[in-house]
Amino acid sequence: MTSPDPSLPPSHRKLLVAIAILAGLSSGLAAVIVAGALHATPLQIVQWGAGTFVTVTLLVLTINHELR
């Protein structure tokens, strides 16, 4: 997992991480809703939500790291 640039102020780094987590949570929730609408099993719903959360959170953190 990549971490934000250490040259940024601590409050700025915390904000970038919070944005990444919120993006992951919202996309994970959307994946859970879609999986539920498709009548997936409860295990599949959790897998879709968790996988989407991890993927989007790491993607946003990587993009933030590359743009700095």
N, CA, C and O atoms as a Tinker XYZ file with bonds, in Angstrom:
   272  protein
     1  N      0.849000   -1.169000    0.000000    73     2
     2  CA     0.000000    0.000000    0.000000    64     1     3
     3  C      0.893000    1.229000    0.000000    63     2     4     5
     4  O      1.852000    1.316000    0.766000    81     3
     5  N      0.570000    2.164000   -0.856000    73     3     6
     6  CA     1.372000    3.380000   -0.930000    64     5     7
     7  C      0.882000    4.381000    0.098000    63     6     8     9
     8  O     -0.300000    4.413000    0.439000    81     7
     9  N      1.788000    5.183000    0.579000    73     7    10
    10  CA     1.413000    6.216000    1.542000    64     9    11
    11  C      1.561000    7.576000    0.887000    63    10    12    13
    12  O      2.349000    7.729000   -0.046000    81    11
    13  N      0.811000    8.574000    1.364000    73    11    14
    14  CA     0.932000    9.914000    0.785000    64    13    15
    15  C      2.336000   10.478000    0.959000    63    14    16    17
    16  O      3.107000   10.019000    1.801000    81    15
    17  N      2.649000   11.474000    0.154000    73    15    18
    18  CA     3.961000   12.108000    0.148000    64    17    19
    19  C      4.287000   12.692000    1.527000    63    18    20    21
    20  O      3.494000   13.472000    2.055000    81    19
    21  N      5.430000   12.336000    2.123000    73    19    22
    22  CA     5.774000   12.851000    3.446000    64    21    23
    23  C      6.061000   14.350000    3.474000    63    22    24    25
    24  O      6.103000   14.944000    4.551000    81    23
    25  N      6.258000   14.972000    2.310000    73    23    26
    26  CA     6.536000   16.402000    2.306000    64    25    27
    27  C      5.271000   17.235000    2.513000    63    26    28    29
    28  O      5.357000   18.433000    2.784000    81    27
    29  N      4.103000   16.612000    2.388000    73    27    30
    30  CA     2.851000   17.330000    2.625000    64    29    31
    31  C      2.632000   17.526000    4.120000    63    30    32    33
    32  O      3.128000   16.734000    4.921000    81    31
    33  N      1.902000   18.561000    4.508000    73    31    34
    34  CA     1.570000   18.724000    5.923000    64    33    35
    35  C      0.716000   17.549000    6.405000    63    34    36    37
    36  O     -0.020000   16.959000    5.615000    81    35
    37  N      0.805000   17.205000    7.690000    73    35    38
    38  CA     0.055000   16.050000    8.196000    64    37    39
    39  C     -1.450000   16.154000    7.955000    63    38    40    41
    40  O     -2.091000   15.147000    7.653000    81    39
    41  N     -2.021000   17.337000    8.081000    73    39    42
    42  CA    -3.463000   17.459000    7.876000    64    41    43
    43  C     -3.829000   17.207000    6.415000    63    42    44    45
    44  O     -4.903000   16.679000    6.127000    81    43
    45  N     -2.951000   17.578000    5.503000    73    43    46
    46  CA    -3.193000   17.349000    4.078000    64    45    47
    47  C     -3.144000   15.858000    3.755000    63    46    48    49
    48  O     -3.962000   15.351000    2.987000    81    47
    49  N     -2.182000   15.169000    4.349000    73    47    50
    50  CA    -2.062000   13.724000    4.127000    64    49    51
    51  C     -3.273000   12.995000    4.677000    63    50    52    53
    52  O     -3.779000   12.063000    4.051000    81    51
    53  N     -3.744000   13.416000    5.853000    73    51    54
    54  CA    -4.921000   12.777000    6.447000    64    53    55
    55  C     -6.148000   12.987000    5.576000    63    54    56    57
    56  O     -6.979000   12.089000    5.442000    81    55
    57  N     -6.263000   14.158000    4.990000    73    55    58
    58  CA    -7.393000   14.458000    4.119000    64    57    59
    59  C     -7.358000   13.580000    2.870000    63    58    60    61
    60  O     -8.400000   13.080000    2.446000    81    59
    61  N     -6.190000   13.384000    2.279000    73    59    62
    62  CA    -6.078000   12.532000    1.097000    64    61    63
    63  C     -6.452000   11.087000    1.413000    63    62    64    65
    64  O     -7.118000   10.430000    0.613000    81    63
    65  N     -6.033000   10.595000    2.563000    73    63    66
    66  CA    -6.377000    9.230000    2.963000    64    65    67
    67  C     -7.879000    9.126000    3.241000    63    66    68    69
    68  O     -8.508000    8.134000    2.874000    81    67
    69  N     -8.450000   10.138000    3.881000    73    67    70
    70  CA    -9.894000   10.130000    4.152000    64    69    71
    71  C    -10.693000   10.130000    2.854000    63    70    72    73
    72  O    -11.709000    9.442000    2.757000    81    71
    73  N    -10.251000   10.887000    1.860000    73    71    74
    74  CA   -10.935000   10.906000    0.563000    64    73    75
    75  C    -10.856000    9.534000   -0.100000    63    74    76    77
    76  O    -11.833000    9.069000   -0.686000    81    75
    77  N     -9.703000    8.890000   -0.011000    73    75    78
    78  CA    -9.547000    7.559000   -0.594000    64    77    79
    79  C    -10.468000    6.552000    0.076000    63    78    80    81
    80  O    -11.084000    5.728000   -0.601000    81    79
    81  N    -10.568000    6.610000    1.394000    73    79    82
    82  CA   -11.431000    5.678000    2.122000    64    81    83
    83  C    -12.899000    5.937000    1.805000    63    82    84    85
    84  O    -13.670000    4.994000    1.628000    81    83
    85  N    -13.292000    7.208000    1.731000    73    83    86
    86  CA   -14.680000    7.526000    1.393000    64    85    87
    87  C    -15.028000    7.075000   -0.021000    63    86    88    89
    88  O    -16.134000    6.590000   -0.259000    81    87
    89  N    -14.106000    7.229000   -0.955000    73    87    90
    90  CA   -14.347000    6.746000   -2.320000    64    89    91
    91  C    -14.502000    5.227000   -2.331000    63    90    92    93
    92  O    -15.362000    4.690000   -3.028000    81    91
    93  N    -13.665000    4.539000   -1.555000    73    91    94
    94  CA   -13.775000    3.082000   -1.460000    64    93    95
    95  C    -15.072000    2.640000   -0.828000    63    94    96    97
    96  O    -15.688000    1.674000   -1.277000    81    95
    97  N    -15.499000    3.349000    0.227000    73    95    98
    98  CA   -16.756000    2.991000    0.887000    64    97    99
    99  C    -17.958000    3.197000   -0.026000    63    98   100   101
   100  O    -18.849000    2.350000   -0.087000    81    99
   101  N    -17.982000    4.311000   -0.729000    73    99   102
   102  CA   -19.131000    4.574000   -1.596000    64   101   103
   103  C    -19.191000    3.589000   -2.759000    63   102   104   105
   104  O    -20.276000    3.132000   -3.119000    81   103
   105  N    -18.060000    3.256000   -3.347000    73   103   106
   106  CA   -18.074000    2.283000   -4.441000    64   105   107
   107  C    -18.358000    0.874000   -3.926000    63   106   108   109
   108  O    -19.000000    0.081000   -4.614000    81   107
   109  N    -17.883000    0.559000   -2.724000    73   107   110
   110  CA   -18.203000   -0.740000   -2.124000    64   109   111
   111  C    -19.681000   -0.879000   -1.839000    63   110   112   113
   112  O    -20.258000   -1.946000   -2.048000    81   111
   113  N    -20.303000    0.192000   -1.363000    73   111   114
   114  CA   -21.742000    0.183000   -1.116000    64   113   115
   115  C    -22.503000    0.010000   -2.422000    63   114   116   117
   116  O    -23.488000   -0.727000   -2.474000    81   115
   117  N    -22.057000    0.678000   -3.468000    73   115   118
   118  CA   -22.705000    0.521000   -4.775000    64   117   119
   119  C    -22.586000   -0.918000   -5.267000    63   118   120   121
   120  O    -23.533000   -1.457000   -5.838000    81   119
   121  N    -21.434000   -1.542000   -5.050000    73   119   122
   122  CA   -21.250000   -2.934000   -5.466000    64   121   123
   123  C    -22.166000   -3.867000   -4.675000    63   122   124   125
   124  O    -22.701000   -4.829000   -5.226000    81   123
   125  N    -22.347000   -3.583000   -3.385000    73   123   126
   126  CA   -23.247000   -4.403000   -2.564000    64   125   127
   127  C    -24.684000   -4.265000   -3.058000    63   126   128   129
   128  O    -25.410000   -5.256000   -3.124000    81   127
   129  N    -25.097000   -3.065000   -3.401000    73   127   130
   130  CA   -26.454000   -2.844000   -3.892000    64   129   131
   131  C    -26.673000   -3.576000   -5.216000    63   130   132   133
   132  O    -27.707000   -4.215000   -5.414000    81   131
   133  N    -25.699000   -3.478000   -6.118000    73   131   134
   134  CA   -25.814000   -4.166000   -7.403000    64   133   135
   135  C    -25.846000   -5.673000   -7.201000    63   134   136   137
   136  O    -26.651000   -6.363000   -7.827000    81   135
   137  N    -24.982000   -6.193000   -6.336000    73   135   138
   138  CA   -24.954000   -7.632000   -6.082000    64   137   139
   139  C    -26.271000   -8.107000   -5.472000    63   138   140   141
   140  O    -26.767000   -9.179000   -5.819000    81   139
   141  N    -26.832000   -7.316000   -4.570000    73   139   142
   142  CA   -28.120000   -7.672000   -3.988000    64   141   143
   143  C    -29.230000   -7.661000   -5.020000    63   142   144   145
   144  O    -30.118000   -8.513000   -4.991000    81   143
   145  N    -29.186000   -6.702000   -5.931000    73   143   146
   146  CA   -30.202000   -6.624000   -6.984000    64   145   147
   147  C    -30.091000   -7.797000   -7.952000    63   146   148   149
   148  O    -31.080000   -8.200000   -8.565000    81   147
   149  N    -28.899000   -8.337000   -8.084000    73   147   150
   150  CA   -28.690000   -9.490000   -8.967000    64   149   151
   151  C    -28.927000  -10.819000   -8.252000    63   150   152   153
   152  O    -28.660000  -11.882000   -8.812000    81   151
   153  N    -29.426000  -10.763000   -7.020000    73   151   154
   154  CA   -29.749000  -11.949000   -6.214000    64   153   155
   155  C    -28.542000  -12.854000   -5.994000    63   154   156   157
   156  O    -28.637000  -14.077000   -6.096000    81   155
   157  N    -27.409000  -12.232000   -5.692000    73   155   158
   158  CA   -26.205000  -13.003000   -5.370000    64   157   159
   159  C    -26.343000  -13.573000   -3.957000    63   158   160   161
   160  O    -27.159000  -13.105000   -3.162000    81   159
   161  N    -25.544000  -14.576000   -3.665000    73   159   162
   162  CA   -25.555000  -15.154000   -2.323000    64   161   163
   163  C    -24.920000  -14.147000   -1.357000    63   162   164   165
   164  O    -24.172000  -13.266000   -1.780000    81   163
   165  N    -25.221000  -14.280000   -0.057000    73   163   166
   166  CA   -24.623000  -13.343000    0.905000    64   165   167
   167  C    -23.090000  -13.324000    0.858000    63   166   168   169
   168  O    -22.485000  -12.264000    1.020000    81   167
   169  N    -22.464000  -14.469000    0.640000    73   167   170
   170  CA   -21.001000  -14.515000    0.553000    64   169   171
   171  C    -20.509000  -13.742000   -0.667000    63   170   172   173
   172  O    -19.519000  -13.016000   -0.580000    81   171
   173  N    -21.176000  -13.887000   -1.782000    73   171   174
   174  CA   -20.786000  -13.151000   -2.976000    64   173   175
   175  C    -20.975000  -11.646000   -2.801000    63   174   176   177
   176  O    -20.171000  -10.854000   -3.293000    81   175
   177  N    -22.037000  -11.255000   -2.098000    73   175   178
   178  CA   -22.279000   -9.834000   -1.854000    64   177   179
   179  C    -21.133000   -9.235000   -1.045000    63   178   180   181
   180  O    -20.648000   -8.146000   -1.352000    81   179
   181  N    -20.701000   -9.959000   -0.003000    73   179   182
   182  CA   -19.585000   -9.478000    0.821000    64   181   183
   183  C    -18.297000   -9.447000    0.007000    63   182   184   185
   184  O    -17.509000   -8.509000    0.131000    81   183
   185  N    -18.076000  -10.454000   -0.817000    73   183   186
   186  CA   -16.863000  -10.487000   -1.640000    64   185   187
   187  C    -16.836000   -9.327000   -2.624000    63   186   188   189
   188  O    -15.796000   -8.690000   -2.794000    81   187
   189  N    -17.939000   -9.045000   -3.261000    73   187   190
   190  CA   -17.998000   -7.945000   -4.224000    64   189   191
   191  C    -17.756000   -6.617000   -3.525000    63   190   192   193
   192  O    -16.981000   -5.789000   -4.004000    81   191
   193  N    -18.416000   -6.414000   -2.396000    73   191   194
   194  CA   -18.259000   -5.146000   -1.671000    64   193   195
   195  C    -16.844000   -4.947000   -1.160000    63   194   196   197
   196  O    -16.272000   -3.867000   -1.304000    81   195
   197  N    -16.275000   -5.995000   -0.559000    73   195   198
   198  CA   -14.923000   -5.892000   -0.003000    64   197   199
   199  C    -13.888000   -5.729000   -1.113000    63   198   200   201
   200  O    -12.971000   -4.917000   -0.996000    81   199
   201  N    -14.033000   -6.487000   -2.170000    73   199   202
   202  CA   -13.096000   -6.378000   -3.287000    64   201   203
   203  C    -13.122000   -5.003000   -3.930000    63   202   204   205
   204  O    -12.079000   -4.446000   -4.272000    81   203
   205  N    -14.311000   -4.464000   -4.092000    73   203   206
   206  CA   -14.431000   -3.137000   -4.673000    64   205   207
   207  C    -13.855000   -2.082000   -3.753000    63   206   208   209
   208  O    -13.180000   -1.161000   -4.213000    81   207
   209  N    -14.113000   -2.202000   -2.446000    73   207   210
   210  CA   -13.572000   -1.243000   -1.480000    64   209   211
   211  C    -12.049000   -1.216000   -1.531000    63   210   212   213
   212  O    -11.447000   -0.147000   -1.625000    81   211
   213  N    -11.432000   -2.382000   -1.469000    73   211   214
   214  CA    -9.968000   -2.462000   -1.461000    64   213   215
   215  C     -9.392000   -1.931000   -2.775000    63   214   216   217
   216  O     -8.425000   -1.169000   -2.777000    81   215
   217  N     -9.991000   -2.340000   -3.880000    73   215   218
   218  CA    -9.476000   -1.933000   -5.190000    64   217   219
   219  C     -9.555000   -0.423000   -5.389000    63   218   220   221
   220  O     -8.578000    0.201000   -5.804000    81   219
   221  N    -10.709000    0.165000   -5.097000    73   219   222
   222  CA   -10.877000    1.602000   -5.324000    64   221   223
   223  C    -10.020000    2.407000   -4.351000    63   222   224   225
   224  O     -9.435000    3.419000   -4.737000    81   223
   225  N     -9.941000    1.971000   -3.097000    73   223   226
   226  CA    -9.122000    2.696000   -2.127000    64   225   227
   227  C     -7.652000    2.697000   -2.547000    63   226   228   229
   228  O     -6.997000    3.739000   -2.504000    81   227
   229  N     -7.139000    1.555000   -2.948000    73   227   230
   230  CA    -5.744000    1.499000   -3.395000    64   229   231
   231  C     -5.536000    2.283000   -4.686000    63   230   232   233
   232  O     -4.490000    2.905000   -4.869000    81   231
   233  N     -6.516000    2.259000   -5.579000    73   231   234
   234  CA    -6.409000    3.023000   -6.813000    64   233   235
   235  C     -6.337000    4.518000   -6.530000    63   234   236   237
   236  O     -5.506000    5.218000   -7.109000    81   235
   237  N     -7.194000    5.012000   -5.652000    73   235   238
   238  CA    -7.187000    6.442000   -5.339000    64   237   239
   239  C     -5.887000    6.823000   -4.618000    63   238   240   241
   240  O     -5.320000    7.879000   -4.898000    81   239
   241  N     -5.412000    5.991000   -3.706000    73   239   242
   242  CA    -4.145000    6.298000   -3.031000    64   241   243
   243  C     -2.979000    6.305000   -4.020000    63   242   244   245
   244  O     -2.083000    7.143000   -3.916000    81   243
   245  N     -2.988000    5.380000   -4.973000    73   243   246
   246  CA    -1.923000    5.334000   -5.982000    64   245   247
   247  C     -1.981000    6.572000   -6.881000    63   246   248   249
   248  O     -0.948000    7.168000   -7.185000    81   247
   249  N     -3.178000    6.955000   -7.301000    73   247   250
   250  CA    -3.315000    8.151000   -8.130000    64   249   251
   251  C     -2.838000    9.382000   -7.362000    63   250   252   253
   252  O     -2.124000   10.218000   -7.915000    81   251
   253  N     -3.227000    9.498000   -6.100000    73   251   254
   254  CA    -2.764000   10.628000   -5.289000    64   253   255
   255  C     -1.246000   10.645000   -5.175000    63   254   256   257
   256  O     -0.624000   11.705000   -5.251000    81   255
   257  N     -0.654000    9.475000   -4.992000    73   255   258
   258  CA     0.801000    9.385000   -4.863000    64   257   259
   259  C      1.490000    9.783000   -6.164000    63   258   260   261
   260  O      2.500000   10.486000   -6.144000    81   259
   261  N      0.944000    9.333000   -7.300000    73   259   262
   262  CA     1.563000    9.634000   -8.583000    64   261   263
   263  C      1.411000   11.098000   -8.976000    63   262   264   265
   264  O      2.263000   11.642000   -9.678000    81   263
   265  N      0.345000   11.732000   -8.535000    73   263   266
   266  CA     0.137000   13.137000   -8.874000    64   265   267
   267  C      0.955000   14.081000   -8.009000    63   266   268   269
   268  O      1.075000   15.262000   -8.336000    81   267
   269  N      1.512000   13.597000   -6.930000    73   267   270
   270  CA     2.305000   14.454000   -6.035000    64   269   271
   271  C      3.724000   14.492000   -6.463000    63   270   272
   272  O      4.542000   15.162000   -5.831000    81   271
